Amino acid sequence: MKFRDFQSLLTAGEGVTLEYKRKVNKPEKIAKEICAFANTKGGVLIIGLDDDGTIVGIKSEKTEVDIVEQTCSFYLRPEIYPEIQIFDIDGKDLLCVTIKEGNRKPYEALINETEENKSTYVSFVRVGENSVPASSEMKRLMKKQTEDKPITLSIGDKEKRLFNYLEKYNRATVKDFSNLVNISRRRAERLMIRLVQAGVLQIHTDTHHDYFTLVE
């Protein structure tokens, strides 16, 4: 990344492809953000910057870089290979970590579930300025997209009823479709994912659930 491009990110504000961190002292603090970037559109993590854009800088370049590299190698699967740069802004060093959209989705981050005091791998995606756990539908879609297999699609009564529902209500969840045509949630999910792969539907993620809309 060029210096002028980095400068523009300092005032852009956090979003789908940008995250600020004041400091990082543990891999767990950034694992889910890096995972979410790789599973979504890629993104940039800037360390040494407050959420409001205040420049605080990093104390130890080596320590911060080591934590990022440790995170990408041992706290994420598959392993992620970041681009790491140091930029000097007004005498303070900022760490810029660029994550490309991955081609081995879904990626998972090792996180600690404090209630049960154990660690587990969880997939995350980026929703606005937040990194949220990926739903089963989203994980299935990410996996299907990386398989790159030809899609055979037939439009039957169930699909037609779904299209009519979407034209009336604009959006539908897997549960909506399952109830509409009286099939299992698992089968409804598979059918909707195939329609996304075929370019007929779009999947959207918010902080509560996934929903589907017709492609315009």
Buried (B, 14 or more C-beta within 10 A) or exposed (E): EEEEEBEEBBEBEBEBBBBBBEBBEEBBBBBBBBBBBBBBBBBBBBBBBEEEBEBEBBEEEEEBBEBBBEBBEEBBBEEBEBEBBEBEBEEEBBBBBBBBEBEEBBBBBBBEEEEEEEEEBBBBBBBEBBBBBBBBBBBBBBBBBEEEEEEEEEEEEBBEEBBEBBEEEEEBBBEBBBEBBEBEBEBBBBBBBBBBBEEBBBBEBEEEEBBBBBEE
